[in-house]
């Protein structure tokens, strides 16, 4: 799902294998699943909104980490 939300980072997401990134991916998946369940359940729109925000924050964090990693690789030439 994250690849669909951040298409410009698909290659980086697919090749990410650090523990930090895997943890972010797992957290994102859990948050998306909870958000979807809350939206479908319809009983707690406030909580669904909170999970929407969590998903957006995790997407931003993935983007920041991947961009920082790419910059470090370019700088080191590896």
C-alpha positions in Angstrom: 0.0 0.0 0.0 2.8 2.4 0.8 4.2 2.0 -2.7 0.8 3.1 -4.1 0.8 6.2 -1.8 4.4 7.2 -2.7 4.8 6.1 -6.3 7.9 8.3 -6.7 9.7 6.2 -4.1 8.6 2.7 -5.3 12.2 1.7 -6.2 13.6 2.9 -2.9 10.8 1.3 -0.9 11.2 -2.0 -2.7 14.9 -2.1 -2.0 14.8 -0.9 1.6 15.9 -3.5 4.0 17.1 -1.8 7.2 15.5 -2.6 10.5 14.3 1.0 10.8 12.5 0.9 7.4 11.0 -2.6 8.0 9.6 -1.3 11.4 8.2 1.8 9.6 6.5 -0.4 7.0 5.0 -2.7 9.6 3.7 0.3 11.6 2.2 1.7 8.5 0.5 -1.5 7.6 -1.0 -1.8 11.1 -2.2 1.9 11.1 -3.8 1.5 7.6 -5.6 -1.7 8.7 -6.9 0.0 11.8 -7.9 3.1 9.9 -9.8 1.0 7.3 -11.5 -1.0 10.0 -12.6 2.2 11.8 -13.9 3.7 8.6 -15.8 0.6 7.6 -17.2 0.3 11.2 -18.4 3.8 11.1 -18.7 4.1 14.9 -15.7 6.2 15.8 -15.0 8.9 13.1 -12.7 10.7 15.6 -10.5 7.7 16.0 -10.6 7.1 12.2 -9.4 10.6 11.7 -6.6 10.1 14.2 -5.4 7.0 12.3 -5.6 8.9 9.0 -3.2 11.4 10.6 -0.9 8.6 11.8 -0.8 7.1 8.3 0.1 10.5 6.8 2.9 11.0 9.4 4.3 7.6 8.8 4.3 8.3 5.0 6.2 11.5 5.6 8.7 9.7 7.9 9.3 7.0 5.2 9.9 9.7 2.7 12.3 11.6 4.9 14.3 8.5 5.8 14.5 7.3 2.2 15.6 10.7 1.0 18.2 11.0 3.7 19.5 7.6 2.9 19.7 8.4 -0.8 21.6 11.6 0.0 24.1 9.8 2.2 24.7 7.2 -0.5 25.4 9.9 -3.1 27.6 11.8 -0.7 29.7 8.7 0.1 29.7 7.5 -3.4 28.6 3.9 -2.5 
